[in-house]
Amino acid sequence: MLQLPCPYCGPRDELEFSCGGEAHISRPLANNKISDAAFGEYLFLRDNPKGVFLERWRHASGCRRWFNVVRDTVSHDILEVYAMGSKPRRTAGKKAYNNSWRRTTAAEAAAVNK
């Protein structure tokens, strides 16, 4: 069983958590117009990589707070845990964040109020 280190409650069994899927998906702002295809990409496309992956988790049976996890999907090693709204600080997490195809999408650009 996977052990997740809740940043608020400490290490707990995976059964206490619910996975929220891929982290760092920027929602386009309503006042920024993007195409239907770009919005569909934002809404439906998700990564499922072999290797380092950035995920959102919620401690459903504990503090009920959300946090981000950098996890290796091959070994299930937890490489880093960090707060929602921040970016990974360690090398593997930074590399996964910067190399994500999401950084160049229309939805990502539309998430910034310009």
C-alpha positions, 0 to 999 in steps of 0.5 A: 500500500502506498504511504502518502506524507500529508503535509498537515497530518504526516504520513498516512495510508493511501486509503485516507486520500483521494487522487485529484488527477494531474496537477497544474492544469490552468483554467482559461479565464472567462474574459479570454477567448480560446477556440473550442478545440483548445478548450476541449484540450484543456477539459479532456486531455490528461497525461498518463506518463511512465515516470515522474508525474505531478498530481493533486491529492486530498486527505479525504479522511483526515484534514480534507486539505488539498496538496500536490505530489511529485510521484514516480509512476513506475516505482510509486516513490513520492519525490516531493510534496508541496502546497497547492498554488506553488510549484515543485522545488526539487529537480525532478519536479521542476523538470516535469513541470517545465517539460509538460506540454501544457506550458505551451497550450492556448488554455495556459496562455488564456489563464493569465489575465493579459 
